[in-house]
Structure formats: C-alpha cells, structure tokens
Amino acid sequence: MSFLSFNFAIFLAFGLLIFHLARPQWRPCLLLVLSCVFYLSWGLTHTLLLAAVTVGVYATALWMESRPAEQSKRALMALGVMTLLILLFAFKSATWFLNEFSTHTRRSGLDEAIFVIVPLGLSYYVFRMLGYLLDVYWEQIPAQRSFVSLALYGSFFPQIVSGPIQRAEDFFGQLDKIKNPAPGDFVVGLRRILFGLLKKVMIADRLAPLVASVHANPLGFSSLELLAGAYCYSFQLYADFSGITDIAIGIGLLFGIKGPENFNLPYFSPNIQVFWRRWHMSLTSWLTDYLFMPLRMSLRQLGTTGLGLAIFINMVAVGLWHGLTWTYLAFGILNGVFMTVSVLTLKERNTFFQSRPNLARIRVFAGPLLTFHLVVFAQIFFRAESLASALSYIKGIVPGFHPAIIPMRRFDVSLLDITKYTLMLSPVGLLAMEAINWAVGQRLWTDRFLSAPRPFRWGLYYAAITGLLFLFKGKMTFIYAQF
Amino acid sequence: MLSSDRTQKNDTWRSLGLRLALFCLPIVIGWAALEWWAARVPDMYSVKRQRFQSQAGDLDTLVIGSSSAFLGIVPELLPGSAFNLATPFETLYEEDNLMTRLLPLAPKLKRVIFQIQYPTFFSTRNPHWEDWRQYCFEQEWSIPPEQVKDRIDCRMWSRLALRTPRFYIERLVGAIRKWTRSRKFVLDQTEIASIDDRGGWHSPKDASEDLSVASATNRLAHHHRGMKADYKMDNIARFDHLLSTLRERKIEIIFVTLPVWQTYRDGMKPECWQETQQIVSQRTNDVDVCYYSFLTVPQFEAQNFWDVDHLNTRGAVRFTQMLSAAMNRKKPDSVATGQ
C-alpha cells in the first residue's frame, strides 16, 4: 500500500476514525494494529521478520539492563548490534550478489524470477532499533517495559517506509500524546500531508520521465540534455524525498506523534558540511552520534588524519546505507572526499576571506552555487544504474568527451519525455517550495496565513487538491521507499 | 487532566470534526459525481461486455485468449456467428471464470477458439505488473481477483482508482466542449474506436513496428519476468476445469497458436514451449478437441506483423482465413501445423 494510492487514503481515513473514537488508553494498541495491517499489506514474511526483530530487541534491552556486570552488558549489546547489522547486510548484499551474478553469467528468462526482496523499510527500522539498543547500553534511556510501545516505535507506519529515523527517546517522550493528540497538531498534519503530496506530484513526478530517459541511455543525449537531466534529478530527488518526509510527519501528527525534520533548505547551503547537516538530517545526525563520534574518539590520537578518516568513513557509511552497490559506494566516497577537504580547509578558507571583504561578498553567492554543483555531480552516481553508466553520463556532459556523434548543444525537448513548460516551471516550483518551507518556519508568515479569511485558505486547499487529482498518474512509488 | 480541560478539548475536537466534514463534503460529492460519470465512459472491457451481451443469444463461436487473439482473429471471417472476447494479458484464471459465467448467456454456442501462446501455462496475474486488469474483470464480469489479498482494494469498485481522475475529467471536458459547439453530448471514443462494432476484434494498423532481435529480446524479457515454472500446476488445473465446463455443454474446443515473428520465436525457451505443446496434445485426443499451431508457418512475412508477437490487420485477415479453412477440413490426428 503506497502512500500515494487510493487504498492508502481509505485505510488512513478509517484508521483515523477508529483511532479518534477509541478510548485514549487503547489508542497505542490500535496504532500498533494499524501499523501491522499497513506492513502486512506488503507481505506476511516481512511482517514476521519485523516482529522477530522487535521481540529480539525488546528482550535484549531488558536483559542488558538487568545485568549488573559491565562485561555482560557489553556482550549483550554487541550481540544485538551485530545481529541487526548482519540482518541488514545479508539482505542488502544478497541483492547485490544476485545482481552481479546475473550480470556476469548473462542468465535470462525464467531464472530471473529468482531474486531477494529487501523487506520494506529495513534500513529504517534496523537503524531505529540499533539506536535504541545503544541508547539503553549507554544509559541514556531506560529499557522500554511496554512491548506495545517498543513495537510501535519499530513499526510506526508513517515512518517505516522512508523514515525519518526518529530517536527512541524522542518517540517514547511523545507516547502520552498518542493517548491525547492535540487538535492543532491534527490540522498542521493535514496541511503537511497536502504540501508533501504537492511536492511529489507537481514537481518530482513531472521530472521523473526526463531523468529516467537520460539515465537509461546517456549516450543517446547531448551534453546539454545530460546536464539538464542531472539538475532535474537533483530537483526530483529533493521534491520526492522531502515530499514523503512531509507526508510521514503529517500522518504522524494526525496520531499525535511529531517526527524529526529531515530537510532545512539544503540546496542553499554555503558549503558541503552545512549541506549534510540540512539533508536527510535524521540519518546524518544518527550516524554522527552512533558512528562518527565513537570513531572520532577512537581515532583522536591521530589528530587531523583521524578526523579526516572519521569523516570519510562516516560519509561512505551514508552512501552504503542506501544499498551495497558500486554506485552508492562511489556516492559515499565522493561525498567523503568533499567533506574531508571542506572540513580540513575550512579554517584556512575563513582566514583567507576575512582579509578580503570583496571576495567574501562573492563567496556568499558562490559558496551555495559550488556546493549545489558538487551535490548534483555526486547524485549522478546515486541515480545511475551502474558505475559504467555513471561514468559515461559524466563523460557525456564534458564537452569533447561525448562518444556519440550528437551535437553538443542540441536541446530537443521531445526526446526528453517532458514538455518545455514543465522544464521551465520545475525550478520555479522548487523555489516556491523552498519559499513555503522557509515561511512555515517564520512566525510572522504563519500567523498571516492563518489569520487570512477562511474562504481564501479553503480556496487554496481546494485548488491544491484539484491540482493533485488532475496530475495524479496512478500508483506511484517514492525514491526513498526502496531503502 | 482536569475534567473542564477535557470538555474544552472535546469541544475543540467536535468543532474541528465539523469543519473537516464541511471541508470534505464538496470533495466527496465531486468524487461521487465523477465516479457516476466514469461508469458511463466506455472502455475496452465494458464495450466488449456490452456487445457480447447484446449478441450472446445468437453466437455459435467464441474466441478467448490474450492480446495475440484480440488483435489476430477476425470474427466475421470465421464460419457462423462469432465474437472475439480476448483481451490483453488475459490469464487462465480469468478465462476459466469467464466461461463459467458466459455459457448460460450463450445457448447456441457450439465452438470455442482458445488461444494457446508461449506464456499461457507459465504466467499468472500476480506479481505481474499489469495487475490492474484483474479489477476490470471484477468490475465488468464480477470475477474477483485470484488472490484474496488483492480483493481488499478500492479498484474492486472505483473506476477513478482503476484509471485516474484525470482520465475521466479530460473526457468530461471533451464532451462539454463538443456540447457547446454542436449541442450534442458526445463521448470521446478514442480508446474503443478500433474495436470492431460487432465481433469485438481490435483492428491494429497495417504498419509494422520494430521486428528486430532487440525488440524481440525486450518483449521476451517482459514475458519471462511474469513466467514461472511454479505457476504451471495451477494453470493446468484451471485449464482442465475450463475444458470440462465446455465438454459438459458438448462445445467443440479449438486450440490455436498464432504466428509470431522469427526473432521472437528464436528467443523462446524450447523446453517451455515443448511442455506447453505436450500439455495441449494430451488433451486433443477427444472427439471435439483439436489444436492448430501456426507458430512456424512460412506464409507470414514482416508486413503481416504489427510487432514481434502480434499480427497487424493484414496478418489478422490472412490468419483468420487460414484458420477458417483449417477448421473446415477434417480434424487433424495430432497437433496440426495449420498449413
């Protein structure tokens, strides 16, 4: 059941009705049942796996907490963490192995039906459970006594498909809100869902055909077309991922849970460090706390080299979290290099620009522009179907390196599966989206909107809903739902 | 929480609920109106059902199968009164259920032409990507999806969910435009225009698309993705049930394999095709069952094909004439070549 399907709309409407009509003390159980029904719609086997993981983590955390000796606590923590990591690695590597195997042996036909499906949201719930186990071990939170609460944390249906990765402490701290959700949160949630759907349907899905075309056959397009494809993918990815995050946060609010934010105007970041603090924030902050900080501590005797190494490993982990493929590895390595260079040279750069005020003014604009282009470049690897395909894409962009006989400056919109209006309006749409994102964070603008006459506000909502229904293409998936 | 707080909160929820209901009311009304409209917009499945039902009493020959038969068999060239009920990606489950429901409507039916193609016994609706078609069978013929889990889906009853709201809004806008010009409310018939008025045959253009090896490889890969040896036993059971239903009514059964272009034929897995032929041959010993395979006949050239596994109009006419001639001859002793 995709978030963008009529089945899900009906499921959510009925779920909300039952939830809000139920007695407050039953609501967490009801929400768990709804989460299980939602996950069951993707398959029974994967639901059983999720249940097994939850039972295992619940028992391990309680057992770990009850042990007086530090050594046995550590052993239990290591056992839990290793089991979860092996599970994650096994599914991700099985897919990689079978892909490689079928490519090398060029098997086709009926044998292609043999494949491993990575359970929906595996990376998300494994990371949530890992964080919970480590938090209990580090005594930042007590082990959860209520199995329902832990199971709900692991399987909370708005967040299981594409995150955000909410911390255990934050989630458990809001359990009372499930029993008594605030009406204000409900309205904010509805608005958030509508905004997320608009991002997905009006921006991301409009650009998807162009991106699919250029990445399917990079050699068939000119440098200019490939360049447009690279920019469009960055727009698509952001609109798609932030769209599903908005929907997830919005649905969570309908049930009283506020999920963590994942984005904060990332494409306006002055440098790559800031970009990664504003992009997929729930993952990067998770990795910072559970991977980077322990690494940094253990490598501190190496000084700057240790810092660079910790940053690099952290960024490679960001890449491989998406899947064990060469393209994600390349994406991680590239970002690792960008980040390491950026962090290690930041002090010198700041000193340089402090003494040159004219250049510093240019830096205000050039910094975000350069950062955006580094991100666009790295995302070519993220989207490419293989490493070879990514390399030929990049070769195709560079003038003079395009292997095919296609005029470098050709820009034939008809070949790109997109209309010129869509192409022109997509950056405008993205800017409008960012302006709204910014305004939502400003009290002044929020108050102005909320104090506007109701017919005006409702008119906007109806227009948005009509636009959505008109542009909706049927069953669709989100890019980050595959991880 | 104090009881006064709770009462205040309940009041807020009540007022929010009322506002929400008021907000949703136009949406619900609009949706219902669009559903009502959508039910009036014909599509391939509804048109076939309506035309079949209007002729069912006089029919003596029925064609069932998937897209190859839908495009490749011209009912008016067959002897007697015939109707082509084949639709793209029709599965054995749907064909079996379709016959059970249709036979009482067609009292004069004496012959069923059943298309056997390469994926027939190895494919099923799920997890095939064209799973939406199963809901067309539910909406038109009340044949529920095979898997129980697929029945919990609003496409069981909603046309808007089966297609998209846009599809029906565009047709409505088109019809209103025509009405403003000519004061006649005329529906857009693009989708059903190519379906033959009486016989249910979809006439493709005479042009040939890409018949290259690459095109055949793509087409075969598409078929192979949905083909699995595990589906065979269930499909054979459905096939046998279908045959016994027809035999009970003493209806003549003609299995037929339509020609495919050589690039497609060369890419077929020989073991799968041999197994298919074996399954069919084992069931052709009865008096009223025969099998004509036109898979390898040399008479069909590139200009007879629309794509690697579908005939075009010219090919369909030629093929149906050959099939008619073969049917008029004596029943073959074993698997016929159709020549």
Interface residues (C-beta under 8 A of the other chain):
Chain A: S5 F6 N7 I10 H20 S41 S108 G109 L110 E112 A113 N180 P183 F186 V187 W458 Y461 Y462 I465 L469 F470 L471 F472 K473 G474
Chain B: M1 K9 T12 W13 L16 F23 P26 I27 F122 K149 I152 D153 C154 R155 S158 L160 A161 R163 T164 P165 R166 I169 L220 A221 H224 R225 M227 K228 A229 K269 C272
